[in-house]
């Protein structure tokens, strides 16, 4: 037990020592003010950028659903067959 305690204390490192390979710590200001007085911007307007998009014409297909024109007549005849 005594050996374990002595090993643990031997391996412990001090928190006050900074390794030599560590990068220096940088401290930034809380607020940075940038003033743009005296800055001039020169340029010219070329015009709006226009792009034409031509959409192909949608295809038309005949309906696959065929509506019965004589549905009422078929219902009346089926009632007669059930009697």
N, C-alpha and C positions, 0 to 999 in steps of 0.2 A: 504494500500500500504506500509506503514511504517512497518507494522508487517511482511510482506513478506520479505522485505529487511533484517530485523533483523534476521529472521529465516534462510535465505540463508547464511548470514555471520556466524551464530552460527554453522551451519552444515559443513561449509567449513573446510578442513583440511590443515595443513601446509605441503608443499612438502619436508621440511627439516627434518621432523621427520620420522625415520625408525621404523617400528613396531619391537617389541622384538622377535617375532616369525619368522622374516625373516632370511633366510640363509645368511651367509657372502658371499660377492661378490668375485668371483675368477677372477684373472687376469692372462692370459697365455702369454708366450713369443711369439714373432712373428715368430721365427724360432727355431726349436729344432734339434740339431745335435746329432746323435747316431753313435758311432764308434764301429765297431765289430772286432777290432784287438784282436788276441789271442783266438778267439773262434774256437774250432775245432769241426768238424762233423765226426763222425764215423758211418760206415754203410757197408752193403754188398749188392751186386746186386743178386737178386734171378732169374732174367730172365724176359722176357716179359710176361705180362698177356695175355693169349689167351683164347678166347671164341669162340666155334664153333656154328654157327647158321645154322641149317638145314631147308631149306625152302621146304614145301611140293610141290609135283609136281602139276602143274596147270592142271585142267581138260580140256578136249577137248570135244566140243559139235558140232553136225552137224549144218550146216547153216540153218536158218529158211527161208531164201530167196531162192526161186526156180527160176532159170533163164529159160526163154523160149528158147528152141533151134530152134523153127520154127516161130519166131516172124515175119520175113520178109514175109513168106508165108501167115500168118494170115492177115498182113496189105494189101497185094495184093488182097486177097479174099474179104476183107471188102470194098475195093474201088469198086470192081465189084458189090457188093451188093448195094452200094449207088447209082449206075447209074441206 
